Structure formats: C-alpha cells, structure tokens
C-alpha cells in the first residue's frame, strides 16, 4: 500500500503540467477573488464613481454646488446636456444623472427644498444606493456654505415649523443662533443625520430605466451569466474531441481520405456552433417558461446575441484544443481560463463591485460583452439597429474570428502532426 502511494506521488511530481494546473487554479482564483472583493489594499482609492450632472439652473449657486461635489474623492463629476446624459443611462453607459433643476438658487435663498433629482437605471440600484452615501451629506451642507446662510436657514426653519405650535416655534427660534453655529461648524451628531432638521438633502429619485415586464435585472444577470459560463465549459469539451480523435487514430484515417485537412477543423467549428446555439436557446426558453423571462417580445435581439455568443464561445473551445497536446492539459487549462473569464466578466461577480482596474480587465472576457448585450435586449430594450447594441455584437464576432484564425494556424502546427 505504501509503495503504491509513493509510486503515484512520484508520477504526479514528474508531471509538471498537472502539478501546475493542480496548484495554479486555486492560487489564481484566491488572488482574483481577493482583488474583486477588496481584500487587497492597493494603497489608493480606485473606486472613483463617475457621475454625470446636468445644471439647468446655470446660477452662481448651482455652479458652486457642483464644485463642492467635485471635491469629493469618491466622485468624478462630468457635466453633460440632459438628453445626452439620459441616453447614456438608457444605454447602460452610466448608472444615473444628477439634475439641478431651475430654481436651485431661489430655493437656497428662500430656505426651500433643493430642486435636485437623480434619474437612474433601476438595474443599478445597488450602485445608486452607494452613490447616495456621498451625495446626501454634501448636498445637506450646501445651504451652510452658499449665499446668506443665516437668512436662508431662518426662512427654512420658518417653513419647517409652520405646522407646529407657537410654543415649539418660539423655542426653536430662541435656540436658532446656537444651533446654526453648531451646524456651520459641522458638529451635528451623526445619529441626528436623519432627524427633522434635514437641510437640503432631499433628492428626488426617478427611475429612468425600469422593468416593463417580468424581466428583472437580477433574473437577466442570473440567466445570461450562467448560460455563457456553462457554454464555455461545454465547448471546451467539444474542442477536446479533436485530441481524442488524434489519440484514437480517427484523425489519421480522415487525413488519408480525400478530405482537405482544414475542412476537418471547419467541421468541428460548425458542429460546435450548432450545439452552442441549441444550448443557449434551451437555457433561455427554460428561463422564459420557469421564471417569466419575456423571450417572445425580445426574440429577434435575443437570437442575434445567441448567434454572436455561440460563435465566440465555440471558437474558444477549438482555440484551446489547438494549443494542447493531451486532453488532460485542455481540461486544466480550460477550467482555469473559464473561471477567470467568468469572474472578471460578470458571470460570477457583478462587475460594478470590483476595483476599477478589474472592471477594465472585464472587456477581455467573452462573458462581459455577451451579458451586456443580453441586458441591451431584455432590460434596456434597445433596438437591434442601435449602435451600442451592434458594437457589442461586433466585438463578440471579432473575438470569435481572431480565435478561429489562431486556432487554424495552431491546428496545422500541433494537431496535424501525426507520429
């Protein structure tokens, strides 16, 4: 028994590629998830949030408010025309737009509620919730740093206490000076942040993009993310068929027949595409029947994304097989690459919670472009002629074409070498 165990260990240690795969996969995933969930402190704040702002008031006070927001390290302010900002939100390029409506300066002078509105994509509610943590404290302090502060606050108090008894109003007016001095020094206790004295922090929340049917963003994320990841595993198995045929001698017999060697690979690519399309269709039909995903109304756009995704993923399977010499190598390599691509591409971890540098890495993943395209179809309801939607489809096609071209060259170099 001991000798058998020692023998197996020696064989394992001699197989360097197997050892690399055995230990590289968990180490790589630990590193990836540590970065993704913020477990690694890079020593710099790389979670700067880009916020489009539209200033409809165009007053000295509204411009000063924008400057104050721009001083926040967590925000990157980008002034945009209203319609341009709304289009960016509708197409998924931005999470929301902050609008300073006309009358902003008048409200500050009169102690009224600030006419501030945040229009956003309902699918980005979690990001918007984190954004509010930066916006509300800053907006609440704007009345204390703009114009005739004491006068505007006095008017604000009068309006807030209009329905109170004369006794309460008298007490408030008596203590106004000391309260104002405390607030202006910024020493209001944190536990009073949500009290009745909520100066200027009100933000009207408006959903610019929202569900029109049963297709919730969480459902789209779950279906699209899982579908692409599982498809990648499936096509990796299809690619391994090339190596199986080589080891079993089937490929050698095919080469002796009057068949162009390249057509053997093209046949594999076609079969991989057909299987990929069928797998994606079945997964989305199931989601439609079981969970109410509206595939009927969005069928043309869904079909285009499925075709482009199937093309890119099937090319990935053949691409992997063309680089390896054994099935075991393809299995290990495929597992590592697919898990990494799925993690950074949004199949396993929502992209928005990752550090900025990982969000930039997401664009190298098939998962990212496919999931975004499915969001364009089912959530944003973009027409199939929209440039944003078409750009994602073209990128998927480009990825598939590049991998097919490289796979063809490596196929000639590696697969067709028969001893």
Secondary structure, DSSP 4 states (H G I P E B T S, - for coil): -HHHHHHHHHHHHH-HHHHHHHHHHHHHHHHHHHHHTT-S--SS---PEEEEEEESS-SHHHHHHHHHHHT-TTEEEEE--HHHHHHHHHTTS-SEEEEE-TTHHHHHHHT----EEEEEEGGGHHHHHHHHHHHHHHHHHHTTSSSSHHHHHHHHHHHHTTTS-HHHHHHHHHHHHHHHHHHHTT---GGGTTSS---S---EEEEEE--SSS--HHHHHHHHHHHHHHHHHHHHHHHHHHHHHHHHTHHHHHHHSS--HHHHHHHHHHHHHHHHHHHHHHHHHHHHHHH---TTTTHHHHHHHHHHHHHHHHHHHHHHHHH-SSHHHHHHHHHHHHHHHHHHHTSSS-GGGS-HHHHHHGGG-HHHHHHHHHHHHHTS---TT-HHHHHHHHHHHHHHHHHHHHHHHHIIIIIT---
